Amino acid sequence: QVQLVESGGGSVQAGGSLRLSCVTSGYIAVTYCMAWFRQAPGKEREAVATSFSNRSPRYANSVKGRFTISQDRDKNTLYLQMNSLQPEGTAMYYCAKSTTYSCYAAGATSIDYRYWGKGTQVTVSS
């Protein structure tokens, strides 16, 4: 059984930093992408950062230069370092794993990802 478990969320003031972690377990034959998504109340789930096995990460324009996605494959852990957080970053953050090549597309969305964690809440106050 594949499991993704996020941690590291919390409440911070604007300008602060958080580091999210996502530990994965269970066997998957092929993983093309791992990503962090976020969903604010009343809004659609959006991709924040995507990690690929053979190319540079991709970031949403709203977080470029502030967020960094990384992986420790020995620990089966995906990270998201978030700096200079702003109130619009308040959302539930999810990690996800894709087993299809469609996640490479620039317009990839949540439907391109099969496995999901339950999320960790990030709240940024002004």
Secondary structure, 3 states (H helix, E strand, C coil): CCEEEEECCEEEECCCCEEEEEEEECCCCCCCEEEEEEECCCCCCEEEEEEECCCCCEECCCCCCCEEEEEECCCCEEEEEECCCCHHHCEEEEEEEECCHHHHCCCCCHHHCCEECCCEEEEEEC
